Amino acid sequence: MRIHVADHPLVAHKLTALRNADTDSPTFRRLTDELVTLLAYEATRDVRVETVTVRTPVATTQGVKLATPKPLVVPILRAGLGMLEGMVRLLPTAEVGFLGMIRDEHTLKASTYAQRIPEDLSGRQCFVLDPMLATGGTLADAIHFLVERGADHITAVCLLAAPEGLAHLETHLNAIDIPVTIVTAGLDEHLNDQGFIVPGLGDAGDRLYGVVD
């Protein structure tokens, strides 16, 4: 597993604003969208392309286009939806699947409650969107789900990651024989007793969409 922490002043600037408890939901959504677009640039460095010939107004030349099958972008509901627009801005021809996973507040274990993913992902590159890599349980289960359907290259885009979550992924993805990359805007200190990243930015879903009682 490869871990890439984006090192760029604009990434740090937007992440700082996201951390601020006074940032309201509309601003939080906009900043998330902008930050994910920056992370998507890093996440797509290994996206597969194929050579094409194009005719410019001056001459014929060689270029590239995204290869087939098209990459699949998979936001993990619900918070991952807030990252989708920023990702597909750079990959407008990608297909989009959805994976609904929820973490038990007591056991901190994730379970799948909904999915809209092709049955056969053979030869597909997948980009998973999960804002907070905290315990790592949700993301590990999502990656296993995609690998079982045939995905052969997975990149996860996260706003923040915790050392405990990365360690969990290293352990639980050890037997997976495909490239897995984690791209994040920041690696924070630790998890608290409730499984939240510290210093973190709070519950990303609640801050994106508000608290639903």
C-alpha positions as CSV (number, residue, x, y, z in Angstrom):
1,M,0.0,0.0,0.0
2,R,1.3,3.4,-0.9
3,I,0.4,6.6,1.1
4,H,0.6,10.0,-0.5
5,V,0.1,13.1,1.7
6,A,-0.4,16.1,-0.5
7,D,2.1,18.8,0.2
8,H,0.9,22.0,-1.4
9,P,0.1,25.5,0.1
10,L,-3.4,25.5,-1.4
11,V,-4.2,22.1,0.1
12,A,-3.0,23.2,3.5
13,H,-5.0,26.5,3.3
14,K,-8.3,24.8,2.4
15,L,-7.8,22.1,5.0
16,T,-7.2,24.7,7.7
17,A,-10.5,26.4,6.7
18,L,-12.3,23.0,6.8
19,R,-11.0,22.3,10.3
20,N,-12.4,25.6,11.7
21,A,-15.5,24.9,13.8
22,D,-16.9,28.2,12.6
23,T,-17.0,27.2,9.0
24,D,-20.7,26.8,8.0
25,S,-22.1,23.9,5.9
26,P,-22.3,25.8,2.6
27,T,-18.7,27.0,2.9
28,F,-17.6,23.5,4.1
29,R,-19.2,21.9,1.0
30,R,-17.5,24.4,-1.4
31,L,-14.1,24.0,0.3
32,T,-14.4,20.2,0.2
33,D,-15.2,20.4,-3.5
34,E,-12.2,22.5,-4.2
35,L,-9.9,20.4,-2.0
36,V,-10.9,17.2,-3.6
37,T,-10.2,18.6,-7.1
38,L,-6.6,19.3,-5.9
39,L,-6.3,15.8,-4.4
40,A,-7.8,14.3,-7.6
41,Y,-4.8,15.7,-9.5
42,E,-2.5,13.6,-7.3
43,A,-4.8,10.6,-7.2
44,T,-5.0,10.3,-11.0
45,R,-1.2,10.3,-11.7
46,D,-1.5,6.6,-12.6
47,V,-4.8,6.7,-14.4
48,R,-4.6,4.5,-17.5
49,V,-4.4,6.1,-20.9
50,E,-4.1,5.0,-24.5
51,T,-2.4,6.6,-27.5
52,V,-4.5,8.4,-30.1
53,T,-3.8,10.5,-33.2
54,V,-5.3,13.9,-33.4
55,R,-5.2,16.6,-36.1
56,T,-4.4,20.1,-34.8
57,P,-5.1,23.2,-36.9
58,V,-1.4,22.9,-37.9
59,A,-0.5,19.2,-38.1
60,T,-1.2,15.7,-37.0
61,T,0.2,14.6,-33.7
62,Q,0.1,11.9,-31.1
63,G,-1.7,12.3,-27.8
64,V,-3.5,10.2,-25.1
65,K,-7.0,9.7,-23.8
66,L,-8.4,7.7,-20.9
67,A,-8.2,4.0,-21.6
68,T,-11.1,1.6,-21.6
69,P,-12.7,0.3,-19.5
70,K,-13.4,3.7,-17.9
71,P,-12.3,4.3,-14.4
72,L,-15.0,3.9,-11.7
73,V,-15.5,6.6,-9.0
74,V,-17.1,5.2,-5.8
75,P,-18.2,7.6,-3.1
76,I,-18.9,5.9,0.3
77,L,-22.3,7.3,1.4
78,R,-23.2,9.6,2.8
79,A,-20.2,11.9,3.4
80,G,-18.4,10.6,0.2
81,L,-21.1,12.3,-1.9
82,G,-19.6,15.7,-0.9
83,M,-16.4,14.7,-2.6
84,L,-18.0,13.4,-5.9
85,E,-18.2,16.7,-7.8
86,G,-14.6,17.6,-7.1
87,M,-13.4,14.2,-8.4
88,V,-15.5,14.0,-11.6
89,R,-14.5,17.5,-12.5
90,L,-11.1,16.0,-13.4
91,L,-12.6,12.7,-14.6
92,P,-15.8,13.7,-16.4
93,T,-16.0,10.5,-18.5
94,A,-15.6,8.2,-15.5
95,E,-18.5,6.1,-14.4
96,V,-19.9,6.4,-10.9
97,G,-20.9,3.7,-8.4
98,F,-22.2,4.1,-4.9
99,L,-21.4,2.2,-1.7
100,G,-23.5,2.7,1.4
101,M,-21.6,1.8,4.6
102,I,-22.3,2.7,8.2
103,R,-20.0,2.4,11.3
104,D,-21.5,1.1,14.5
105,E,-20.9,3.8,17.2
106,H,-20.1,1.2,19.8
107,T,-18.1,-1.5,18.0
108,L,-16.7,1.0,15.4
109,K,-17.2,-1.8,12.8
110,A,-18.6,-1.0,9.4
111,S,-21.5,-2.8,7.6
112,T,-22.8,-2.4,4.0
113,Y,-26.4,-1.3,3.7
114,A,-26.6,-0.4,0.0
115,Q,-24.5,-0.7,-3.2
116,R,-24.8,0.3,-6.8
117,I,-21.6,-1.3,-8.3
118,P,-21.1,-3.3,-11.5
119,E,-20.9,-7.1,-10.8
120,D,-17.8,-7.4,-12.9
121,L,-15.0,-4.9,-12.3
122,S,-12.3,-6.9,-14.2
123,G,-9.6,-4.6,-15.5
124,R,-11.1,-1.5,-13.8
125,Q,-9.4,1.2,-11.9
126,C,-11.4,2.4,-8.9
127,F,-11.2,5.7,-7.1
128,V,-12.9,5.4,-3.6
129,L,-14.0,8.6,-1.9
130,D,-14.1,8.5,1.9
131,P,-13.5,11.8,3.7
132,M,-12.2,10.5,7.0
133,L,-9.8,7.6,7.3
134,A,-10.3,7.1,11.0
135,T,-10.3,3.5,12.2
136,G,-9.9,2.2,8.6
137,G,-12.7,-0.4,8.9
138,T,-15.0,1.2,6.4
139,L,-12.4,1.8,3.8
140,A,-10.9,-1.7,4.2
141,D,-14.3,-3.3,3.8
142,A,-15.0,-1.1,0.7
143,I,-11.6,-2.1,-0.9
144,H,-12.2,-5.8,-0.2
145,F,-15.7,-5.4,-1.8
146,L,-14.3,-3.9,-5.0
147,V,-11.4,-6.4,-5.2
148,E,-13.9,-9.3,-4.9
149,R,-15.7,-8.0,-8.0
150,G,-12.4,-7.9,-9.9
151,A,-11.0,-4.3,-9.5
152,D,-7.2,-4.4,-10.2
153,H,-6.1,-1.0,-9.1
154,I,-7.6,1.1,-6.3
155,T,-6.9,4.6,-5.1
156,A,-8.7,6.1,-2.1
157,V,-9.0,9.8,-1.7
158,C,-9.5,11.0,1.9
159,L,-9.5,14.5,3.3
160,L,-7.8,13.3,6.5
161,A,-6.2,10.1,7.8
162,A,-5.2,8.8,11.2
163,P,-2.2,6.6,11.9
164,E,-4.5,3.9,13.4
165,G,-6.5,3.8,10.3
166,L,-3.5,3.4,8.0
167,A,-2.1,0.7,10.3
168,H,-5.5,-1.1,10.1
169,L,-5.4,-0.9,6.3
170,E,-1.8,-2.2,6.1
171,T,-2.8,-5.3,8.2
172,H,-6.1,-6.0,6.5
173,L,-5.0,-5.4,2.9
174,N,-1.8,-7.4,3.3
175,A,-3.2,-10.3,1.3
176,I,-4.5,-8.1,-1.6
177,D,-2.2,-8.5,-4.6
178,I,-3.2,-5.3,-6.4
179,P,-1.9,-1.7,-6.2
180,V,-3.6,0.3,-3.4
181,T,-2.9,4.0,-2.9
182,I,-4.2,6.4,-0.2
183,V,-4.2,10.0,-1.2
184,T,-4.9,12.5,1.7
185,A,-4.6,16.1,2.5
186,G,-3.3,15.5,6.0
187,L,-2.1,12.8,8.4
188,D,-3.3,13.7,11.9
189,E,-2.2,12.7,15.4
190,H,-4.5,10.0,16.7
191,L,-8.0,8.8,17.3
192,N,-9.9,9.7,20.5
193,D,-12.1,7.3,22.5
194,Q,-15.0,7.9,20.2
195,G,-13.0,7.0,17.1
196,F,-12.8,10.6,15.8
197,I,-9.6,11.9,14.3
198,V,-7.7,14.4,16.4
199,P,-7.3,17.3,15.7
200,G,-9.5,16.4,12.7
201,L,-12.4,18.4,11.6
202,G,-15.4,16.7,13.3
203,D,-18.0,14.6,11.6
204,A,-17.6,15.3,7.8
205,G,-21.1,14.1,7.0
206,D,-22.7,16.4,9.6
207,R,-20.6,19.3,8.6
208,L,-21.4,18.8,4.9
209,Y,-25.1,18.3,5.2
210,G,-26.1,19.2,8.8
211,V,-27.3,17.0,11.6
212,V,-30.4,14.9,10.8
213,D,-32.3,13.8,13.9
